[in-house]
Amino acid sequence: MRLEFFLEMNMILPSTVQLAVLKFSKSSQEDDPKDKCVMCGKETPYPKSTHIDFRDYYVEGCGQLCGDCWNKTDSRA
């Protein structure tokens, strides 16, 4: 059944829904480690599951860079 049905029927408390969402979010973060910079190995702010279109400092064919390494290698910086 859909969640909306339970909410309309007052069969589930909002606090229970919030706890379920928090539990899902926490377990998702634990199962999705952060990507590391391919040059220095430093952890980046992006989980490995984040699509490259939504990342900064990603170089296709090379991988994820941290901001410091990007600035060291980017000729426009």
C-alpha positions in Angstrom: 0.0 0.0 0.0 1.1 3.6 -0.6 2.3 5.7 2.3 -0.3 8.4 1.5 -3.1 5.8 2.4 -1.6 5.2 5.8 -1.2 8.9 6.5 -4.8 9.6 5.4 -6.1 6.8 7.7 -4.0 8.1 10.6 -2.5 4.6 10.8 1.1 5.9 11.0 2.4 8.7 13.0 4.5 11.4 11.4 7.3 10.8 13.9 7.4 7.2 12.7 7.8 8.3 9.1 10.6 10.7 10.1 12.4 7.9 11.9 12.1 5.6 8.9 13.5 8.3 6.6 16.4 9.0 9.0 17.2 5.3 9.2 17.2 5.0 5.4 19.3 8.1 5.0 21.9 7.0 7.5 22.2 3.5 6.1 22.5 4.9 2.6 25.3 7.1 3.6 27.2 4.3 5.3 26.8 2.1 2.2 28.0 4.8 -0.2 31.6 5.8 0.6 33.0 9.1 -0.6 35.1 9.2 -3.7 38.8 10.0 -3.3 41.0 12.4 -5.3 42.8 10.4 -8.0 46.0 12.6 -7.6 46.4 12.9 -3.8 44.0 10.4 -2.4 42.1 12.9 -0.2 38.4 12.2 0.4 36.1 14.4 -1.7 32.7 15.6 -0.7 31.0 13.3 -3.3 29.6 9.9 -2.7 30.7 7.4 -5.3 27.1 7.1 -6.5 26.9 10.8 -7.4 26.7 11.2 -11.1 29.6 13.1 -12.7 27.2 15.8 -14.0 26.5 16.8 -10.5 30.2 17.1 -9.3 32.8 19.8 -9.4 36.4 19.0 -10.4 35.6 15.8 -12.2 37.8 15.0 -15.3 36.3 12.5 -17.7 38.9 9.7 -18.5 40.8 10.6 -15.3 38.4 10.7 -12.4 37.6 12.9 -9.4 40.0 15.6 -8.2 39.8 17.5 -4.9 39.7 21.3 -5.2 43.4 21.7 -4.3 44.6 19.4 -7.0 42.2 20.9 -9.5 43.6 24.3 -8.8 47.2 23.0 -9.2 46.5 21.5 -12.6 43.9 23.9 -14.1 45.7 26.3 -16.4 42.9 28.9 -16.0 43.4 29.1 -12.2 
